[in-house]
Amino acid sequence: MEIQDVFKQLLEARVAHLGWVARAEALVEGLPLDKEQVPLLATNCDFGHWYLGGGRALRHLPAYDRVAPPHERLHHIYSDIFSILYSEEERFNILQWLGIQRRMNQPNRDKARALLPKLKLASQEVLESLSHLTFELNQYIKRKNIQKNTPLSDLEKLYNDLENMGYTGK
């Protein structure tokens, strides 16, 4: 993987988080549930896998640590919305609800709808933190005169060398 691939993944993460907000809105409106709408832990979504996997190569950038809290909050709020709309029994047997439009209990829809602004705020914070991370990565590679087609493993080696010299980047 090259550094330019990281920029692409950061952009894809931005798009994915906008999708989570749209999924929550669709849930509240009672649209048929699809497999992508079933809540995941922040560590189990595609971005979470990247963030805790290959994305850890960016852990020395100050913005890296600022991504996780709003990302976790977004997943928590989404899960709360899901729990309001689907009973514990329905969540246990969730596969039976895939592709089926169902009538939602209006008070529950209202409670879930009330969480949407918090979800949107968490999503906006994720987007801002990803923008900061992208900016810091850009600044870092400019300062170090690193080409975007440099393998990410070379960046990891550079970080390790800097860390061994006492530089933490934060």
C-alpha positions in Angstrom: 0.0 0.0 0.0 1.3 3.4 -0.9 0.7 6.7 0.9 -1.6 7.9 -1.9 -3.8 4.8 -1.1 -4.2 6.2 2.5 -5.6 9.5 1.1 -8.1 7.4 -0.9 -9.1 5.4 2.2 -9.5 8.6 4.2 -11.9 9.9 1.5 -13.8 6.6 1.4 -14.2 6.9 5.2 -15.8 10.3 4.8 -18.3 8.9 2.3 -19.0 5.9 4.5 -19.8 8.0 7.6 -22.3 10.1 5.5 -23.9 6.8 4.6 -24.4 5.8 8.3 -26.4 9.0 8.8 -28.5 8.2 5.8 -29.1 4.7 7.0 -30.2 6.0 10.4 -32.7 8.3 8.7 -34.0 5.5 6.6 -34.4 3.3 9.7 -36.4 6.0 11.5 -38.7 6.4 8.4 -39.4 2.7 8.5 -37.7 1.8 5.1 -36.9 -1.9 4.7 -33.9 -3.0 6.7 -30.8 -4.2 4.8 -27.8 -5.9 6.1 -25.7 -2.7 6.0 -28.1 -1.1 8.5 -27.4 -3.6 11.2 -25.3 -1.7 13.8 -21.7 -2.7 14.2 -19.1 -1.8 16.9 -16.8 1.0 15.8 -14.0 -1.6 15.7 -15.9 -3.9 13.3 -16.9 -1.5 10.5 -14.7 -1.2 7.5 -13.2 2.1 8.7 -12.6 0.6 12.2 -10.7 -2.3 10.7 -8.6 0.1 8.6 -8.1 2.6 11.5 -6.8 -0.2 13.9 -5.0 -2.0 11.1 -3.2 -0.3 8.3 -4.2 3.1 9.4 -2.1 2.7 12.6 0.8 3.8 10.4 -0.6 7.3 11.0 -0.7 7.0 14.8 2.1 9.5 15.2 0.1 12.3 13.7 -1.7 14.3 16.5 -5.1 14.0 14.6 -5.0 10.2 14.6 -6.2 9.9 18.2 -8.9 12.5 17.7 -10.7 10.3 15.2 -11.7 7.4 17.5 -13.9 9.3 20.1 -16.5 10.7 17.6 -16.3 7.5 15.5 -17.2 5.5 18.6 -19.9 8.0 19.6 -21.4 7.7 16.1 -21.7 4.0 16.4 -23.1 4.2 19.9 -25.8 6.6 18.9 -26.7 4.6 15.8 -27.0 1.5 18.0 -29.3 3.4 20.4 -31.5 4.4 17.4 -31.6 0.8 16.3 -32.4 -0.4 19.8 -35.3 2.0 20.1 -36.8 0.9 16.8 -36.2 -2.9 17.2 -37.1 -4.8 20.4 -34.5 -7.1 22.0 -36.3 -10.1 20.4 -36.3 -8.5 17.0 -32.7 -7.6 17.3 -31.9 -11.2 18.3 -33.7 -12.5 15.1 -32.6 -9.6 12.9 -32.1 -11.7 9.8 -35.9 -12.2 9.5 -36.4 -8.4 9.1 -33.9 -7.9 6.2 -35.7 -6.5 3.2 -39.1 -6.1 5.0 -40.7 -2.8 5.5 -42.5 -2.6 8.8 -44.7 -0.2 10.6 -42.9 1.6 13.3 -44.4 2.6 16.7 -44.8 6.4 16.4 -43.4 7.2 20.0 -40.4 5.0 19.3 -39.9 6.7 15.9 -40.0 10.1 17.6 -37.5 9.0 20.3 -35.2 7.7 17.5 -35.7 10.8 15.4 -34.7 12.9 18.4 -31.3 11.2 18.3 -30.6 12.1 14.7 -29.1 15.5 15.5 -26.6 13.9 17.9 -25.8 11.3 15.2 -25.2 14.1 12.7 -23.0 16.0 15.1 -20.9 12.9 15.8 -20.7 12.3 12.0 -19.6 15.9 11.5 -16.9 15.5 14.2 -15.7 12.3 12.4 -15.5 14.2 9.1 -13.6 17.1 10.7 -11.2 14.7 12.4 -10.6 12.9 9.1 -10.0 16.3 7.5 -7.4 17.2 10.2 -5.7 13.8 9.8 -5.6 14.2 6.0 -4.1 17.7 6.4 -1.5 16.6 8.9 -0.5 13.7 6.7 -0.1 16.1 3.8 2.0 18.5 5.9 4.1 15.7 7.1 4.9 14.3 3.7 5.6 17.8 2.4 8.0 18.5 5.3 9.8 15.2 4.9 9.7 15.5 1.1 8.0 12.1 0.8 6.4 11.1 -2.5 2.7 10.0 -2.4 3.7 6.8 -4.2 6.0 5.9 -1.3 5.0 2.6 0.3 3.2 3.1 3.6 5.6 0.6 5.2 8.4 3.2 4.4 6.4 5.8 6.3 6.1 3.4 9.2 9.9 2.8 9.2 10.4 6.6 9.2 8.0 7.0 12.2 9.8 4.2 14.0 13.2 5.9 13.4 11.8 9.2 14.7 10.3 7.5 17.7 13.6 5.8 18.5 15.2 9.3 18.4 12.6 10.6 20.9 10.1 12.3 18.5 6.5 11.3 19.2 4.9 13.7 16.7 2.4 14.8 19.3 
